[in-house]
């Protein structure tokens, strides 16, 4: 299971270090793509296959479904971790997520999210997220 929060800096070429604990679960080759909330999503090969299978079930005749599939697949790229534990984030994905220098990698179960550090701090701030409010809303999902 992918868990934890790790801060790292991008190098001049747009490479980021994959934390060792995350690397064990995500593998040496994985997929990153545009994510929701302005971050990037990263999937192990197996989880990406599962995600793709779900996308294939969406109706081609539904515009929202087509938009959803395009959003995730058009930006997807396979990444490989080098001998120094780094991986390259493509320029279009760095631009989408406003990745310049500092990044945060978080594990969220079946995927990772890669955030611009400042955007993550703002998103994760007490003004933005109330644990009590989130917990109350989870009852609608059966949790």
C-alpha positions in Angstrom: 0.0 0.0 0.0 1.3 3.4 -1.0 1.3 5.7 2.1 3.3 8.6 3.5 4.4 12.1 2.6 7.8 13.0 1.2 9.4 16.3 0.2 12.0 16.4 -2.6 13.4 18.9 -5.1 13.3 18.6 -8.8 16.6 18.9 -10.6 17.3 21.2 -13.6 16.2 18.4 -16.0 12.8 17.9 -14.2 13.8 14.7 -12.4 12.5 13.8 -9.0 13.7 11.3 -6.4 11.3 8.5 -5.7 11.3 7.7 -2.0 12.6 4.2 -1.3 9.5 3.2 0.6 7.3 4.2 -2.3 9.6 2.7 -4.9 9.2 -0.8 -3.3 5.4 -0.7 -4.0 5.2 1.3 -7.2 8.0 -0.6 -9.0 10.9 0.5 -11.2 8.5 1.3 -14.1 5.2 3.1 -13.5 2.8 5.5 -15.1 2.2 9.2 -14.2 -0.6 11.3 -15.6 -2.5 14.5 -14.9 -4.4 14.1 -11.7 -7.3 15.9 -10.0 -6.9 19.0 -7.8 -3.9 20.2 -9.8 -1.5 17.3 -8.9 -0.1 14.4 -10.8 -1.2 10.8 -10.3 1.3 7.9 -10.3 0.2 4.2 -10.7 2.1 1.0 -10.6 1.9 -1.0 -13.8 -0.7 -3.3 -12.2 -2.9 -0.5 -10.8 -2.7 1.4 -14.2 -4.0 -1.7 -15.9 -6.9 -1.9 -13.4 -7.6 1.8 -14.0 -7.5 1.4 -17.8 -10.0 -1.4 -17.6 -12.4 0.8 -15.7 -12.0 3.6 -18.2 -12.8 1.1 -21.0 -16.2 0.4 -19.5 -17.2 4.1 -19.8 -19.8 4.7 -22.6 -18.2 6.2 -25.7 -21.5 8.0 -26.3 -21.3 10.0 -23.1 -19.4 13.3 -23.5 -18.4 13.5 -19.8 -17.0 9.9 -20.1 -15.0 10.8 -23.2 -13.7 13.9 -21.5 -12.7 11.9 -18.4 -10.8 9.3 -20.5 -9.1 12.0 -22.6 -8.0 13.9 -19.5 -6.2 10.9 -17.9 -4.9 9.1 -21.0 -3.6 12.0 -23.0 -1.1 13.0 -20.4 -0.1 9.5 -19.3 3.6 8.5 -19.7 5.6 5.5 -18.5 8.4 6.5 -16.2 11.5 4.5 -15.2 13.5 5.0 -12.1 17.2 5.4 -12.8 20.1 4.1 -10.7 20.1 7.2 -8.5 16.4 6.6 -7.7 15.1 9.5 -9.9 12.5 9.6 -12.6 11.8 12.3 -15.2 8.5 14.2 -15.1 7.6 15.2 -18.7 7.5 19.0 -19.3 3.8 19.0 -20.1 3.0 17.3 -16.8 5.3 19.6 -14.9 3.5 22.6 -16.5 0.1 21.1 -15.6 1.0 20.6 -11.9 3.0 23.8 -11.7 6.2 21.9 -10.7 9.1 24.2 -10.6 11.5 23.2 -7.7 9.9 21.8 -4.6 7.5 18.8 -4.8 5.7 16.6 -2.3 5.0 12.9 -3.1 2.2 11.4 -1.1 0.9 7.8 -1.0 -2.8 7.5 -1.2 -3.3 3.7 -1.2 -3.4 2.5 -4.8 -1.6 5.5 -6.3 0.8 8.3 -5.5 0.1 12.0 -5.9 2.9 14.4 -6.8 2.2 18.0 -5.8 3.8 21.4 -6.1 5.0 21.9 -2.5 3.2 25.3 -2.0 0.0 24.0 -3.6 0.1 20.9 -1.3 0.6 23.1 1.8 -2.4 25.3 0.8 -4.6 22.3 0.0 -3.6 20.5 3.2 -4.0 23.6 5.4 -6.5 23.9 8.3 -8.4 26.6 6.4 -9.0 24.2 3.5 -9.4 20.8 5.2 -11.4 20.0 8.3 -10.9 16.4 9.4 -14.2 16.6 11.3 -16.1 17.8 8.2 -14.5 15.2 6.0 -15.4 12.5 8.5 -19.0 13.7 8.5 -19.2 13.6 4.7 -17.8 10.0 4.6 -21.0 8.7 6.2 -22.6 9.3 2.8 -20.1 6.9 1.3 -20.8 4.3 3.9 -17.6 4.8 6.0 
